[in-house]
Amino acid sequence: MPTTTIEIPTLGALAAAAGQLRAAIEAEQCPIVLLEGEMGAGKTTLVRALCNALGVHDDVSSPTFSLVNEYRDARNSPVYHFDFYRIDSVEEAERIGAQEYFDSGYLCLIEWPSRVELLLPPDRLLVTVEVTGPESRRVQVQRQTT
């Protein structure tokens, strides 16, 4: 897959960008989505908008302390949202059953994936969020196989 670039000029354009991201994920049929970007780049905000585009009605928030939140999309399928920023070790991720989530076939949205690199499947989508201005972001989506 060539890299898909989604420009978000303002927060008002976030819903449309989330729709584009949803389409890119569905086109690739790859349930493992890694979200990379500096602290404060808007990864969780993008996940919230993506979940809205997927028909999630739950309150979407960062799973920073719980490590994983589960939502249900419009088809009542699970959507798993991980935040590994505060994880102490790969073993901690193993203890919460991260591998089982990743192998489930359901959408897994993973913030700070480099902290659990050893557990990640080789086929995944990398979503990079780049800050380009006070409200603007550039989102790049690329399939990875390792």
C-alpha positions in Angstrom: 0.0 0.0 0.0 1.3 3.4 -0.8 1.2 5.9 2.0 -2.1 7.6 2.4 -1.9 11.2 3.6 -4.8 12.9 5.4 -4.6 16.6 6.1 -6.5 18.0 9.1 -6.3 21.8 8.7 -8.6 22.5 11.8 -10.4 20.6 14.5 -13.6 21.2 12.4 -12.1 18.9 9.7 -11.5 16.1 12.2 -14.8 14.2 11.5 -14.1 14.1 7.7 -10.5 13.0 8.3 -11.7 10.2 10.6 -14.0 9.1 7.8 -11.0 8.9 5.5 -9.0 7.0 8.1 -11.9 4.6 8.5 -12.0 4.0 4.8 -8.2 3.4 4.6 -8.4 0.9 7.5 -11.4 -0.9 5.9 -9.7 -1.0 2.4 -6.6 -2.6 3.9 -8.7 -5.1 6.0 -6.0 -4.9 8.6 -7.3 -4.9 12.2 -4.0 -3.9 13.9 -3.6 -0.1 13.8 -0.5 1.5 15.4 -0.8 5.2 16.3 2.5 7.0 16.5 3.1 10.7 17.2 4.6 12.9 19.9 2.9 13.5 23.2 0.0 15.8 22.6 -0.1 15.2 18.8 -3.8 14.2 19.1 -3.6 10.4 18.9 -6.5 9.9 21.4 -8.5 12.7 19.8 -8.1 10.9 16.4 -9.1 7.6 18.0 -12.2 9.3 19.5 -13.2 10.7 16.0 -12.5 7.4 14.3 -14.6 5.5 16.9 -17.4 8.0 16.2 -17.1 7.3 12.5 -17.3 3.6 13.3 -20.6 4.1 15.1 -19.3 3.7 18.7 -21.7 5.3 21.1 -19.6 4.9 24.2 -17.5 7.7 25.8 -14.1 7.2 24.2 -11.2 8.1 26.5 -7.6 7.3 26.9 -6.9 3.9 28.5 -3.7 5.3 30.0 -4.1 3.6 33.4 -6.3 0.6 32.4 -4.1 0.0 29.3 -7.1 -1.1 27.2 -10.7 0.1 26.7 -13.3 -1.9 24.8 -16.0 -0.3 22.7 -18.7 -1.6 20.4 -19.0 -0.3 16.8 -22.3 0.1 14.8 -22.1 -3.7 14.0 -21.7 -4.5 17.7 -18.2 -5.7 17.0 -15.5 -5.0 19.6 -13.0 -2.2 19.1 -10.0 -2.4 21.4 -8.1 0.8 22.3 -4.7 0.5 23.9 -2.4 3.1 25.4 0.9 1.6 26.4 2.6 4.9 27.4 2.8 3.9 31.1 3.4 0.2 30.6 6.4 -1.0 32.6 7.3 -4.1 30.5 6.2 -6.4 27.7 5.3 -8.9 30.4 2.7 -6.5 31.8 1.1 -6.3 28.4 1.2 -10.1 28.2 -0.5 -10.3 31.6 -3.5 -8.3 30.4 -3.8 -10.6 27.4 -2.6 -8.2 24.7 -1.6 -11.0 22.4 -5.1 -12.5 22.5 -6.6 -9.1 21.7 -4.1 -8.7 18.8 -4.9 -12.2 17.5 -8.7 -11.7 17.8 -9.3 -10.3 14.3 -11.1 -7.3 15.8 -9.9 -3.7 15.4 -7.1 -2.9 17.8 -6.1 0.8 18.0 -2.7 0.9 19.7 -1.1 4.1 21.1 2.6 3.9 21.9 3.1 0.6 20.1 6.9 0.6 20.3 6.6 -0.3 24.0 5.1 -3.7 23.0 6.9 -4.2 19.7 7.7 -7.9 20.5 4.0 -8.7 20.8 2.8 -7.0 17.6 1.7 -9.1 14.6 3.9 -8.5 11.5 1.1 -7.3 9.4 -0.3 -3.9 10.6 -1.1 -0.3 9.7 1.0 2.5 10.9 -0.8 5.7 11.5 1.6 8.6 12.1 0.1 11.9 13.5 2.3 14.9 12.8 1.7 18.4 14.4 1.8 21.0 11.6 0.2 23.9 13.4 -1.9 24.9 16.5 -4.9 22.9 15.2 -3.6 21.3 12.1 -2.2 17.8 11.8 -1.0 15.5 9.0 -1.9 11.9 9.3 -0.1 9.3 7.3 -1.3 5.7 6.9 1.0 3.0 5.7 0.8 -0.8 5.8 3.8 -2.5 7.4 4.9 -6.1 7.2 7.9 -7.2 9.2 
